[in-house]
């Protein structure tokens, strides 16, 4: 252990440096905050996107301390660039967290001596600790000894438990943010946690309840290589995210690399790689406790209470075989070595890809529904024509192996439909001609061979529609359109490209949306039973929904569907590329009485399931076929 302490390198991990560290305003040569000593800045210790950390030594007098000069202990001085507004928003988040924790928080954090502003920076003066847990040692050793990593695991879990007990999560667990104590002191073998810049509350300070689940695609917090998949996807952070990051950090320390090292650190790309990597591959060549802990961590639900003692007990077995033990109280952990086993059936991520139909059923008063599947281009007009004669209209379409699947319903209030199968991504000229005839896009599906099916319908109302075609999910475009009072009414994919159609009426709307990196196709959800009562088409009824959100994932979003359902949302649109799946959820207005929903996955087309559901007055609303990560 002593050899490890003296040989840990202070340099950053290769490939993980923040490239946004250039163009800092000049760092002052001397710093004084209120009644602090005058600190001379001697050398740089680290840097990041918003500032850097330097070593400083007190050289001038202070009203609170007389110890200055060469014999005075060095401190760490953290410089963070000030907010341009210079307002209350300029107070760094880390300062607020320290204020909330108070002085006697009991968490191994560096002690803060002074804080204030000077020049272009917010400045934090705190204890100077020892080296961080870097894996690249001065002697080029590729990894840490097993017993050392086990000790790190025990202390890190204990530290996170203490922080979580105060209602906070760290938000950026990685080797750079765990430091040993100052060399040559009684705390040199103790582990400390630093950098609370991304810390946030998982528990509401006023009510004591867990924060509410949400997802904001394109909103990422953390370090890409160590962040949880939930952080990549923009989900609200909770305790599980710190533990998942630790589950990545421990194999990294022991093996010297992670399966996704060497890949470009693009947020969503790394998320895709992580979700396609089995936990067995992550912990390859690691002792069993590493895999066991990873299974516990990645399978935690959003608001589930972690069993920290159980996690600690996994690594205590390794430590007990060695002559040295870091100063950690593991008594409670040893009492819970047994129990709390994770059933194999509950594993949330196996890293495998499986082709599945995903189908959404909605409870509805009795109506007529006809479902076609495995229909080729030549048979499609015949099937549609027969159903039109019976008063049924297309409400959803999907494709598998270049064949079409179609759901047709009565009571849609459509008066006419037209369709086309085009080799183009979207036949713009044909769509514009139909728009002039008061037809609107109501269903779209893309086939593997590049052909696309577009269905347009005519009803009693006129709409304004716009659509976006892009090779990345157009979340920002959707948010801008939401702000203008439009709704997502159709989503589809063609290969890796997205098609999103949005429609507008003179009403107020708000949507929430969940997208996932998996290959699925989910059309918008059907509320036609209410439309028939109100005398409106399915498409118009969507525009009376009040709140909307999006969920994005690389696998079937079980938890998101559950969380959104508890919040009162219904699935109203869904689609997927070979990598991602996106689901739009909406909350109906008070005037709507929406029946319950059920979502299922099947390896075969769900025609039998549809028959069984109809016996309970559940009708297929939307479906898609995709190959998602399981």
C-alpha positions as CSV (number, residue, x, y, z in Angstrom):
1,X,0.0,0.0,0.0
2,X,2.8,2.4,0.8
3,X,4.4,1.7,-2.5
4,X,1.2,2.4,-4.2
5,X,0.8,5.7,-2.4
6,X,4.2,6.9,-3.4
7,X,4.0,5.8,-7.1
8,X,0.5,7.0,-8.1
9,X,0.9,9.5,-10.9
10,X,-0.7,13.0,-10.7
11,X,-1.3,13.1,-14.4
12,X,-4.8,12.6,-15.8
13,X,-6.1,9.4,-17.5
14,X,-5.1,9.4,-21.1
15,X,-8.1,10.0,-23.4
16,X,-10.3,11.5,-20.6
17,X,-8.9,15.0,-20.6
18,X,-11.5,17.8,-21.0
19,X,-10.7,19.6,-24.3
20,X,-12.6,22.7,-23.2
21,X,-9.9,23.9,-20.8
22,X,-8.2,26.4,-23.1
23,X,-8.8,30.2,-23.1
24,X,-9.0,30.7,-19.4
25,X,-8.7,34.2,-18.1
26,X,-5.3,34.8,-16.5
27,X,-4.9,33.1,-13.1
28,X,-3.8,35.6,-10.5
29,X,-0.4,35.0,-9.0
30,X,-1.6,35.7,-5.5
31,X,-5.0,35.2,-3.9
32,X,-6.6,36.7,-0.8
33,X,-10.2,36.0,0.2
34,X,-11.6,38.3,3.0
35,X,-9.4,37.7,6.1
36,X,-7.5,34.8,4.6
37,X,-3.7,34.8,4.3
38,X,-2.2,35.9,1.0
39,X,-1.8,32.7,-1.0
40,X,0.9,32.4,-3.7
41,X,-0.2,30.1,-6.6
42,X,2.6,27.7,-7.1
43,X,1.5,25.0,-9.6
44,X,-1.5,23.6,-11.4
45,X,-3.0,20.3,-10.1
46,X,-5.9,19.7,-12.5
47,X,-8.4,21.4,-14.8
48,X,-11.8,21.0,-16.3
49,X,-14.4,22.8,-18.4
50,X,-15.0,25.7,-16.1
51,X,-11.8,26.2,-14.2
52,X,-8.8,24.6,-12.6
53,X,-7.2,23.6,-9.3
54,X,-3.8,24.9,-8.2
55,X,-1.6,24.5,-5.2
56,X,-1.2,27.6,-3.1
57,X,1.0,28.5,-0.1
58,X,0.2,31.2,2.4
59,X,2.9,33.9,2.2
60,X,1.2,37.0,3.8
61,X,-0.3,37.9,7.2
62,X,-3.9,36.9,8.1
63,X,-6.2,38.0,10.9
64,X,-7.0,34.3,11.4
65,X,-3.6,32.6,11.1
66,X,0.0,33.5,11.6
67,X,1.5,30.5,9.8
68,X,3.0,31.7,6.5
69,X,6.1,31.2,4.4
70,X,7.8,28.1,3.3
71,X,6.9,26.1,6.3
72,X,3.2,26.8,6.0
73,X,1.1,23.9,4.7
74,X,0.0,24.1,1.1
75,X,-3.7,24.4,0.2
76,X,-5.7,23.6,-2.9
77,X,-7.2,26.7,-4.6
78,X,-10.0,26.0,-7.0
79,X,-10.7,28.7,-9.7
80,X,-14.1,28.6,-11.4
81,X,-15.0,31.2,-14.1
82,X,-17.6,33.6,-13.0
83,X,-21.0,33.8,-14.7
84,X,-21.1,36.7,-17.2
85,X,-24.3,38.1,-15.5
86,X,-22.6,38.4,-12.2
87,X,-25.9,37.6,-10.5
88,X,-27.0,35.2,-7.9
89,X,-26.7,32.5,-10.6
90,X,-22.9,33.1,-10.3
91,X,-22.7,31.2,-7.0
92,X,-21.2,27.8,-7.8
93,X,-23.3,24.8,-7.1
94,X,-20.5,23.3,-5.0
95,X,-20.7,26.2,-2.5
96,X,-24.4,25.7,-2.1
97,X,-23.9,22.0,-1.4
98,X,-21.3,22.7,1.2
99,X,-23.6,25.2,2.8
100,X,-26.4,22.7,2.9
101,X,-24.2,20.0,4.3
102,X,-22.9,22.2,7.1
103,X,-19.6,21.7,9.0
104,X,-20.4,18.5,10.8
105,X,-21.5,16.4,7.8
106,X,-19.3,13.4,8.6
107,X,-18.4,12.8,4.9
108,X,-14.8,12.5,3.9
109,X,-14.6,15.7,1.9
110,X,-11.8,18.3,1.7
111,X,-12.3,20.9,4.4
112,X,-13.1,24.4,3.0
113,X,-11.1,27.3,4.5
114,X,-12.2,30.3,2.5
115,X,-14.3,31.1,-0.5
116,X,-15.0,34.3,-2.5
117,X,-14.4,36.1,-5.7
118,X,-11.3,37.7,-7.3
119,X,-11.0,39.0,-10.8
120,X,-12.8,36.7,-13.3
121,X,-13.0,33.8,-10.9
122,X,-15.0,32.3,-8.0
123,X,-12.3,30.9,-5.7
124,X,-12.5,28.1,-3.2
125,X,-9.6,27.5,-0.7
126,X,-9.6,24.0,0.8
127,X,-7.4,21.2,2.1
128,X,-4.7,19.9,-0.2
129,X,-5.0,16.1,-0.3
130,X,-2.9,13.4,-1.8
131,X,-2.9,11.8,-5.2
132,X,-6.1,10.7,-7.0
133,X,-6.9,7.1,-8.0
134,X,-5.2,7.1,-11.3
135,X,-4.6,3.8,-13.0
136,X,-1.6,4.9,-15.0
137,X,1.3,4.7,-12.5
138,X,4.7,6.3,-12.9
139,X,6.2,2.8,-13.5
140,X,3.6,2.1,-16.2
141,X,1.9,-0.5,-14.1
142,X,-1.4,-1.1,-16.0
143,X,-3.7,-1.5,-13.0
144,X,-4.0,-1.5,-9.3
145,X,-3.6,-4.6,-7.1
146,X,-6.8,-6.5,-6.3
147,X,-6.7,-5.9,-2.6
148,X,-6.2,-2.1,-3.2
149,X,-9.2,-2.0,-5.5
150,X,-11.3,-3.9,-2.9
151,X,-10.3,-1.4,-0.3
152,X,-11.3,1.4,-2.7
153,X,-14.6,-0.3,-3.2
154,X,-15.4,-0.5,0.5
155,X,-14.4,3.1,1.2
156,X,-16.1,4.5,-1.9
157,X,-19.4,2.7,-1.2
158,X,-19.2,3.9,2.4
159,X,-18.5,7.5,1.3
160,X,-21.4,7.5,-1.2
161,X,-23.7,6.1,1.5
162,X,-22.9,9.0,3.8
163,X,-23.4,11.5,1.0
164,X,-26.7,9.9,0.0
165,X,-27.9,9.9,3.6
166,X,-27.7,13.7,3.5
167,X,-30.0,13.8,0.5
168,X,-27.3,14.4,-2.2
169,X,-25.8,12.4,-5.0
170,X,-22.3,13.2,-6.4
171,X,-23.1,13.1,-10.1
172,X,-19.5,12.5,-11.3
173,X,-18.0,9.4,-9.7
174,X,-14.7,8.6,-11.4
175,X,-11.1,7.9,-10.4
176,X,-10.1,11.6,-10.6
177,X,-12.6,12.5,-7.9
178,X,-11.4,10.1,-5.3
179,X,-8.2,11.2,-3.5
180,X,-6.0,9.7,-0.8
181,X,-5.2,11.7,2.2
182,X,-2.1,13.9,2.5
183,X,1.1,11.8,2.3
184,X,2.9,11.4,5.6
185,X,-0.2,12.0,7.7
186,X,-2.4,9.5,9.6
187,X,-5.0,9.9,6.8
188,X,-2.7,8.9,3.9
189,X,-4.6,5.6,3.5
190,X,-8.0,7.2,3.8
191,X,-10.1,7.9,0.7
192,X,-11.7,11.3,0.2
193,X,-14.3,12.4,-2.3
194,X,-13.8,15.8,-4.1
195,X,-15.7,18.1,-6.6
196,X,-19.3,18.6,-5.7
197,X,-19.9,20.8,-8.7
198,X,-22.4,18.3,-10.2
199,X,-23.9,17.2,-6.9
200,X,-27.7,17.5,-6.7
201,X,-30.5,16.4,-4.4
202,X,-32.2,13.1,-4.8
203,X,-34.5,13.8,-1.9
204,X,-36.6,17.0,-1.6
205,X,-35.3,19.1,1.2
206,X,-38.7,20.3,2.3
207,X,-40.8,17.2,1.9
208,X,-38.2,14.4,2.3
209,X,-39.7,12.6,-0.7
210,X,-37.8,11.3,-3.7
211,X,-37.4,13.7,-6.6
212,X,-39.7,13.2,-9.5
213,X,-38.6,11.1,-12.6
214,X,-38.1,12.9,-15.8
215,X,-36.0,12.7,-19.0
216,X,-34.5,15.5,-21.1
217,X,-32.7,14.0,-24.1
218,X,-29.6,15.9,-25.0
219,X,-29.1,16.9,-21.4
220,X,-25.9,15.2,-20.1
221,X,-24.1,15.6,-16.8
222,X,-20.9,13.8,-15.8
223,X,-17.9,12.2,-17.5
224,X,-18.8,10.2,-20.5
225,X,-16.6,7.1,-19.9
226,X,-17.9,6.6,-16.3
227,X,-21.4,8.1,-16.4
228,X,-24.4,5.8,-16.0
229,X,-26.6,5.1,-19.0
230,X,-29.3,7.0,-17.4
231,X,-27.1,10.1,-17.3
232,X,-26.3,9.6,-21.0
233,X,-30.1,9.5,-21.7
234,X,-30.8,12.7,-19.8
235,X,-32.8,11.1,-17.0
236,X,-33.2,12.6,-13.6
237,X,-30.2,11.5,-11.5
238,X,-30.7,9.3,-8.4
239,X,-28.6,7.2,-6.1
240,X,-28.3,4.4,-8.6
241,X,-26.3,6.6,-11.0
242,X,-23.5,7.1,-8.5
243,X,-23.4,3.4,-7.9
244,X,-23.4,2.5,-11.6
245,X,-20.5,4.8,-12.2
246,X,-18.7,3.1,-9.3
247,X,-19.5,-0.2,-10.9
248,X,-17.6,1.0,-14.0
249,X,-14.7,2.6,-12.0
250,X,-13.8,-0.6,-10.1
251,X,-13.1,-2.8,-13.1
252,X,-11.3,0.1,-14.7
253,X,-8.9,0.3,-11.7
254,X,-8.4,-3.4,-11.7
255,X,-8.1,-4.0,-15.4
256,X,-6.7,-0.7,-16.5
257,X,-9.3,-0.1,-19.2
258,X,-13.0,-0.3,-19.9
259,X,-14.6,-2.0,-23.0
260,X,-15.6,1.4,-24.4
261,X,-12.1,3.0,-24.0
262,X,-10.7,3.8,-27.4
263,X,-14.0,4.9,-28.7
264,X,-14.7,8.6,-29.3
265,X,-16.2,10.1,-26.2
266,X,-19.5,11.1,-27.9
267,X,-22.3,10.9,-25.3
268,X,-25.0,8.9,-27.1
269,X,-22.5,6.7,-28.9
270,X,-20.8,5.7,-25.6
271,X,-24.3,5.0,-24.2
272,X,-25.0,2.7,-27.0
273,X,-21.7,0.8,-26.5
274,X,-22.4,0.5,-22.7
275,X,-25.8,-0.9,-23.2
276,X,-24.6,-3.4,-25.7
277,X,-21.8,-4.5,-23.4
278,X,-22.8,-7.3,-21.1
279,X,-21.8,-7.0,-17.4
280,X,-19.8,-10.2,-17.9
281,X,-17.7,-8.5,-20.5
282,X,-17.4,-5.4,-18.3
283,X,-16.0,-7.5,-15.4
284,X,-14.0,-10.0,-17.5
285,X,-11.0,-11.4,-15.5
286,X,-12.3,-9.6,-12.4
287,X,-13.2,-11.7,-9.2
288,X,-16.9,-12.5,-8.7
289,X,-17.6,-9.5,-6.4
290,X,-17.1,-7.1,-9.2
291,X,-19.8,-8.7,-11.4
292,X,-22.1,-9.1,-8.4
293,X,-21.8,-5.5,-7.5
294,X,-22.3,-4.4,-11.1
295,X,-25.5,-6.4,-11.3
296,X,-26.9,-4.8,-8.1
297,X,-26.0,-1.3,-9.3
298,X,-27.3,-1.4,-12.9
299,X,-30.6,-3.1,-11.8
300,X,-31.5,-0.5,-9.2
301,X,-34.8,1.2,-9.9
302,X,-35.0,5.0,-10.1
303,X,-36.2,5.4,-6.5
304,X,-35.0,2.2,-4.9
305,X,-33.1,2.2,-1.6
306,X,-29.6,0.8,-2.2
307,X,-28.3,-1.9,0.2
308,X,-24.9,-0.4,0.9
309,X,-24.0,-2.9,3.6
310,X,-24.7,-5.7,1.2
311,X,-22.4,-4.2,-1.5
312,X,-19.6,-3.6,1.0
313,X,-19.8,-7.2,2.2
314,X,-19.0,-8.4,-1.3
315,X,-15.5,-6.8,-1.2
316,X,-14.9,-7.5,2.5
317,X,-14.2,-11.1,1.6
318,X,-11.2,-10.0,-0.5
319,X,-9.9,-7.5,2.1
320,X,-10.0,-10.1,4.9
321,X,-7.5,-12.3,3.0
322,X,-4.8,-9.5,3.2
323,X,-2.7,-8.3,6.1
324,X,-3.7,-4.6,5.8
325,X,-7.1,-3.0,6.0
326,X,-7.9,0.6,5.4
327,X,-9.7,2.3,8.4
328,X,-13.2,1.4,7.4
329,X,-16.0,0.2,9.7
330,X,-17.2,-3.0,7.9
331,X,-18.9,-4.6,10.9
332,X,-22.4,-3.8,9.6
333,X,-21.5,-5.1,6.2
334,X,-20.4,-8.5,7.5
335,X,-23.8,-8.9,9.2
336,X,-25.5,-8.9,5.8
337,X,-23.3,-11.1,3.7
338,X,-26.3,-13.4,3.0
339,X,-29.6,-12.5,1.4
340,X,-30.6,-9.8,-1.0
341,X,-29.9,-12.0,-4.0
342,X,-30.6,-10.6,-7.4
343,X,-33.0,-12.9,-9.4
344,X,-31.7,-13.6,-12.9
345,X,-35.1,-12.7,-14.4
346,X,-34.8,-9.2,-13.0
347,X,-31.6,-8.3,-14.9
348,X,-32.2,-5.0,-16.6
349,X,-29.3,-5.2,-19.1
350,X,-27.7,-8.2,-20.6
351,X,-26.1,-6.6,-23.7
352,X,-27.9,-8.8,-26.1
353,X,-30.0,-7.7,-29.1
354,X,-33.3,-9.4,-29.8
355,X,-35.9,-8.7,-32.4
356,X,-39.4,-8.0,-31.0
357,X,-42.8,-6.7,-31.9
358,X,-43.8,-4.0,-29.4
359,X,-47.6,-3.5,-29.3
360,X,-49.7,-1.0,-27.4
361,X,-53.3,-1.9,-26.5
362,X,-55.9,0.5,-25.2
363,X,-59.1,-0.2,-23.4
364,X,-62.0,1.0,-25.5
365,X,-65.8,0.5,-25.8
366,X,-66.5,-2.3,-28.4
367,X,-65.6,-1.4,-31.9
368,X,-64.5,-3.1,-35.1
369,X,-60.8,-3.6,-35.8
370,X,-59.1,-5.4,-38.6
371,X,-55.3,-6.2,-38.5
372,X,-53.2,-7.3,-41.6
373,X,-49.6,-8.4,-41.5
374,X,-47.1,-9.9,-43.9
375,X,-48.7,-7.9,-46.7
376,X,-46.6,-7.1,-49.8
377,X,-46.8,-4.0,-52.0
378,X,-49.2,-5.7,-54.5
379,X,-51.7,-7.0,-51.9
380,X,-51.8,-3.8,-49.8
381,X,-54.3,-1.9,-52.0
382,X,-56.6,-4.9,-52.0
383,X,-56.6,-5.2,-48.2
384,X,-57.2,-1.5,-47.7
385,X,-59.9,-1.4,-50.3
386,X,-61.9,-4.2,-48.6
387,X,-61.6,-2.5,-45.2
388,X,-62.7,0.9,-46.6
389,X,-65.9,-0.7,-47.9
390,X,-66.7,-1.8,-44.3
391,X,-66.0,1.7,-42.9
392,X,-62.6,1.0,-41.5
393,X,-59.6,3.3,-41.9
394,X,-55.9,2.9,-41.3
395,X,-54.7,4.1,-37.8
396,X,-51.2,2.5,-37.6
397,X,-48.7,0.9,-39.9
398,X,-45.4,-0.9,-39.4
399,X,-42.9,-3.0,-41.4
400,X,-40.9,-6.2,-41.0
401,X,-38.7,-7.9,-43.7
402,X,-40.1,-5.5,-46.4
403,X,-43.7,-6.6,-45.6
404,X,-46.4,-4.3,-44.2
405,X,-48.5,-4.6,-41.1
406,X,-51.7,-2.4,-40.8
407,X,-54.2,-1.7,-38.1
408,X,-57.6,-0.4,-39.3
409,X,-60.4,0.8,-37.0
410,X,-64.1,1.9,-37.1
411,X,-65.1,5.2,-35.6
412,X,-62.1,7.2,-36.7
413,X,-64.3,9.9,-38.3
414,X,-62.0,10.0,-41.3
415,X,-64.0,10.4,-44.5
416,X,-61.3,9.3,-47.0
417,X,-57.7,8.0,-47.2
418,X,-55.0,7.8,-49.7
419,X,-51.6,6.1,-49.6
420,X,-48.4,5.7,-51.5
421,X,-45.4,3.5,-51.4
422,X,-42.4,5.5,-52.4
423,X,-38.7,4.7,-53.0
424,X,-37.9,8.2,-51.7
425,X,-37.4,9.0,-48.1
426,X,-40.6,11.0,-48.1
427,X,-42.4,11.8,-51.4
428,X,-42.6,15.6,-50.8
429,X,-44.4,16.5,-54.1
430,X,-47.1,13.9,-53.5
431,X,-47.6,15.0,-49.9
432,X,-47.9,18.7,-50.9
433,X,-50.6,17.8,-53.5
434,X,-52.6,15.9,-50.8
435,X,-52.2,18.8,-48.4
436,X,-53.9,21.0,-51.0
437,X,-56.8,18.5,-51.1
438,X,-57.1,18.8,-47.3
439,X,-55.5,15.4,-46.6
440,X,-53.1,15.1,-43.6
441,X,-50.4,12.6,-42.8
442,X,-51.8,10.1,-40.3
443,X,-49.4,7.0,-40.6
444,X,-45.9,6.4,-41.9
445,X,-43.7,3.2,-41.9
446,X,-40.3,2.5,-43.5
447,X,-39.2,-0.9,-44.9
448,X,-35.7,-2.5,-44.8
449,X,-35.4,-2.0,-48.6
450,X,-35.7,1.8,-48.3
451,X,-39.3,2.0,-49.4
452,X,-41.7,4.1,-47.3
453,X,-45.5,3.8,-46.8
454,X,-47.3,7.1,-46.3
455,X,-51.0,7.2,-45.4
456,X,-52.9,10.5,-45.5
457,X,-56.5,11.0,-44.3
458,X,-59.3,13.5,-44.7
459,X,-61.6,14.6,-41.9
460,X,-63.9,17.4,-40.9
461,X,-61.1,19.6,-39.6
462,X,-58.2,21.3,-41.4
463,X,-54.7,21.2,-39.8
464,X,-51.3,22.8,-40.3
465,X,-48.6,20.1,-40.5
466,X,-44.8,20.2,-40.7
467,X,-42.4,17.3,-40.7
468,X,-38.7,16.8,-40.0
469,X,-36.4,14.2,-41.6
470,X,-33.0,13.7,-39.9
471,X,-30.4,11.0,-39.1
472,X,-30.5,12.0,-35.4
473,X,-33.5,12.3,-33.2
474,X,-34.8,15.9,-33.6
475,X,-35.5,16.6,-30.0
476,X,-34.7,20.3,-30.1
477,X,-36.9,20.8,-33.2
478,X,-39.8,19.0,-31.4
479,X,-39.3,21.3,-28.3
480,X,-39.4,24.4,-30.5
481,X,-42.6,23.2,-32.2
482,X,-44.2,22.3,-28.8
483,X,-43.6,25.9,-27.7
484,X,-45.6,27.0,-30.7
485,X,-48.6,24.8,-29.8
486,X,-48.0,21.8,-32.1
487,X,-48.0,18.1,-31.2
488,X,-46.2,15.0,-32.5
489,X,-48.9,13.1,-34.4
490,X,-46.7,10.6,-36.4
491,X,-43.2,9.2,-35.8
492,X,-41.5,6.7,-38.1
493,X,-38.1,5.5,-39.1
494,X,-36.4,4.4,-42.3
495,X,-33.1,2.7,-41.5
496,X,-31.2,5.1,-39.2
497,X,-33.3,8.1,-40.3
498,X,-36.2,9.7,-38.3
499,X,-39.5,11.1,-39.6
500,X,-41.5,13.2,-37.2
501,X,-44.7,14.8,-38.2
502,X,-46.2,17.6,-36.0
503,X,-49.7,19.1,-36.3
504,X,-51.2,22.2,-34.9
505,X,-54.6,23.7,-33.9
506,X,-55.4,26.9,-32.0
507,X,-55.0,25.2,-28.6
508,X,-52.4,25.0,-25.8
509,X,-50.4,21.8,-25.8
510,X,-47.5,20.2,-23.9
511,X,-45.8,16.9,-24.7
512,X,-43.2,14.7,-22.9
513,X,-41.0,12.4,-24.9
514,X,-38.8,9.3,-24.2
515,X,-36.3,8.1,-26.8
516,X,-34.2,5.0,-26.5
517,X,-31.2,3.7,-28.5
518,X,-32.8,0.6,-29.9
519,X,-34.3,-0.5,-33.3
520,X,-38.1,-0.2,-32.8
521,X,-41.0,1.4,-34.6
522,X,-43.8,2.8,-32.5
523,X,-46.6,4.8,-34.2
524,X,-48.7,7.3,-32.3
525,X,-51.3,6.1,-29.8
526,X,-55.0,5.7,-30.7
527,X,-57.7,7.5,-28.8
528,X,-60.4,7.0,-31.5
529,X,-63.1,5.9,-29.1
530,X,-63.2,9.4,-27.6
531,X,-62.9,11.0,-31.0
532,X,-66.1,9.3,-32.2
533,X,-68.0,10.7,-29.2
534,X,-66.6,14.2,-29.8
535,X,-67.0,14.1,-33.6
536,X,-63.3,14.6,-34.2
537,X,-60.7,12.5,-36.0
538,X,-58.0,10.6,-34.2
539,X,-55.5,13.2,-35.4
540,X,-57.5,16.1,-34.1
541,X,-57.9,14.4,-30.7
542,X,-54.2,14.3,-30.2
543,X,-54.1,18.0,-30.4
544,X,-56.3,18.3,-27.3
545,X,-53.7,16.5,-25.1
546,X,-52.3,18.8,-22.4
547,X,-48.9,17.6,-21.3
548,X,-46.3,15.8,-23.5
549,X,-42.8,14.4,-22.8
550,X,-40.3,12.2,-24.7
551,X,-38.4,9.2,-23.5
552,X,-35.3,8.0,-25.4
553,X,-33.6,4.7,-24.7
554,X,-31.4,2.0,-26.2
555,X,-33.7,-0.7,-24.9
556,X,-37.4,-1.2,-24.3
557,X,-38.1,1.5,-21.7
558,X,-39.9,-0.6,-19.0
559,X,-39.1,1.8,-16.2
560,X,-40.0,4.9,-18.2
561,X,-43.3,3.5,-19.1
562,X,-44.0,2.6,-15.5
563,X,-42.9,6.0,-14.2
564,X,-44.8,8.0,-16.8
565,X,-47.9,5.9,-16.2
566,X,-47.8,6.7,-12.5
567,X,-47.5,10.4,-13.4
568,X,-50.7,10.1,-15.5
569,X,-49.1,9.9,-19.0
570,X,-50.3,7.7,-21.9
571,X,-48.2,6.6,-24.9
572,X,-49.2,8.6,-27.9
573,X,-46.4,8.0,-30.3
574,X,-43.4,5.6,-30.8
575,X,-40.7,4.8,-33.3
576,X,-37.2,3.4,-33.6
577,X,-34.1,3.1,-35.7
578,X,-31.7,0.1,-35.5
579,X,-30.1,1.9,-32.6
580,X,-32.7,4.0,-30.8
581,X,-36.3,3.9,-29.7
582,X,-38.3,7.0,-29.0
583,X,-41.7,7.1,-27.1
584,X,-43.9,10.2,-26.7
585,X,-46.1,10.3,-23.7
586,X,-49.0,12.7,-23.2
587,X,-51.4,13.6,-20.4
588,X,-55.0,14.0,-21.6
589,X,-57.1,17.1,-20.6
590,X,-59.7,16.9,-17.9
591,X,-62.4,16.6,-20.5
592,X,-61.0,13.3,-21.8
593,X,-61.7,10.0,-20.2
594,X,-58.9,7.7,-21.5
595,X,-59.0,4.0,-20.8
596,X,-56.0,2.1,-19.5
597,X,-53.1,1.0,-21.6
598,X,-51.0,-2.2,-21.8
599,X,-47.7,-2.6,-23.7
600,X,-46.3,-6.0,-24.6
601,X,-43.3,-7.5,-26.4
602,X,-43.6,-10.6,-28.6
603,X,-41.1,-12.5,-30.9
604,X,-43.9,-13.2,-33.4
605,X,-46.6,-10.9,-34.8
606,X,-49.1,-10.3,-32.0
607,X,-52.2,-11.4,-33.9
608,X,-53.1,-14.0,-31.2
609,X,-52.5,-11.5,-28.4
610,X,-54.8,-9.0,-30.3
611,X,-57.7,-11.6,-30.3
612,X,-57.2,-12.3,-26.5
613,X,-57.1,-8.6,-25.7
614,X,-60.3,-7.9,-27.7
615,X,-62.2,-10.2,-25.3
616,X,-61.4,-7.6,-22.6
617,X,-62.2,-4.7,-24.9
618,X,-58.5,-3.8,-25.4
619,X,-57.7,-2.9,-29.0
620,X,-54.3,-2.6,-30.7
621,X,-53.4,1.1,-31.0
622,X,-49.9,1.1,-32.3
623,X,-47.1,-1.3,-32.9
624,X,-43.6,-1.5,-34.2
625,X,-40.9,-4.1,-34.9
626,X,-37.3,-3.6,-33.8
627,X,-34.1,-5.1,-32.5
628,X,-33.4,-3.7,-29.1
629,X,-30.9,-4.3,-26.4
630,X,-32.1,-6.6,-23.7
